[in-house]
Amino acid sequence: MAGLHVKKGDMVIVISGPYRGIKGRVLKAFPKTGKVIVEKVHMIKKHAKPSQRNPQGGIIHKEAPLHASNVMLWNEKLGTVTKAVYVEREGKRIRVCKKSGDEL
């Protein structure tokens, strides 16, 4: 799979599945598998054994990956979804909002 349409730090909205309509920031992106981890979306319970880092062990709540096709870029200024387009300015390729032309 090629690159993703979203990157770490982007604000996105989930457009399908049980978490539809929830907005969050992309915490991590996995371009090879085409998945992203979105803040406070798709929370799972992970049973952890006691370790150096977590001496108590127990149940940890953490975000699980979602497929990147289930999220869309969110533009805070416009308050709507948008697409990212690459434009060349001053010899550099930058991502801009397709609707407003603002730099992402």
VOGU-3710 file (C-alpha; in Angstrom, 3 decimals, decimal comma):
1> maglhvkkgd> 0,000/0,000/0,000  1,246/3,496/-0,823  1,172/6,476/1,557  -1,811/7,463/3,648  -4,035/10,508/3,215  -3,642/11,357/6,922  -0,538/11,873/9,031  0,365/11,911/12,716  -1,102/14,998/14,383  -3,948/15,497/11,870
11> mvivisgpyr> -7,468/16,120/13,175  -9,822/13,500/11,707  -13,431/12,380/11,959  -14,519/8,739/11,770  -16,862/8,347/8,788  -17,957/4,717/9,160  -18,330/1,936/11,675  -19,505/2,026/15,296  -17,389/5,125/16,067  -18,911/7,197/13,240
21> gikgrvlkaf> -18,972/10,945/13,924  -16,238/10,971/16,592  -13,407/13,479/16,095  -9,872/12,941/17,315  -6,202/13,507/16,613  -4,105/10,865/14,832  -1,624/9,502/17,392  0,142/7,079/15,077  -0,053/6,080/11,404  0,951/2,734/9,892
31> pktgkvivek> 1,366/3,264/6,110  2,331/-0,369/5,381  -0,883/-1,785/6,861  -3,052/1,253/6,028  -4,142/1,786/9,624  -4,194/4,725/12,040  -4,615/5,111/15,800  -7,005/7,939/16,679  -7,113/9,525/20,133  -10,020/8,249/22,314
41> vhmikkhakp> -11,484/6,131/19,474  -11,729/2,299/19,402  -10,673/1,817/23,027  -9,809/-1,759/24,014  -8,878/-3,483/27,265  -5,428/-5,085/27,268  -4,478/-7,518/30,007  -0,863/-6,792/31,001  1,456/-8,986/33,014  3,503/-7,282/35,735
51> sqrnpqggii> 6,730/-5,813/34,311  9,470/-3,273/35,128  7,387/-0,516/33,542  4,081/-1,632/35,061  4,854/-3,512/38,312  1,167/-3,890/39,231  0,030/-5,373/35,903  -3,732/-5,458/35,368  -6,102/-4,200/32,693  -4,949/-1,289/30,521
61> hkeaplhasn> -7,311/0,802/28,366  -5,704/1,790/25,066  -6,581/2,775/21,508  -6,582/0,104/18,809  -5,874/0,785/15,117  -8,648/1,688/12,659  -8,415/1,345/8,899  -7,414/4,662/7,316  -10,342/4,477/4,876  -12,711/4,875/7,842
71> vmlwneklgt> -11,385/8,339/8,730  -11,429/11,655/6,882  -9,457/14,852/7,418  -11,286/17,493/9,495  -10,806/21,232/8,930  -11,260/23,152/12,205  -11,660/26,562/10,497  -14,397/25,437/8,111  -15,926/22,958/10,549  -16,222/20,330/7,830
81> vtkavyvere> -14,388/17,406/6,241  -11,855/18,034/3,509  -9,225/16,363/1,365  -5,487/17,035/1,397  -3,895/18,089/-1,885  -0,175/18,442/-2,554  0,808/21,803/-4,066  4,275/23,038/-5,006  5,167/26,400/-3,455  8,684/27,889/-3,593
91> gkrirvckks> 10,020/24,564/-4,878  8,580/22,554/-1,962  5,634/20,124/-1,958  3,225/20,995/0,848  -0,172/19,655/1,884  -3,051/22,104/1,587  -6,787/21,887/2,250  -8,630/21,313/-1,023  -11,620/23,470/0,011  -9,917/26,512/1,560
101> gdel> -6,319/26,311/0,329  -4,950/26,589/3,889  -1,688/24,826/4,678  -2,068/21,668/6,773
//
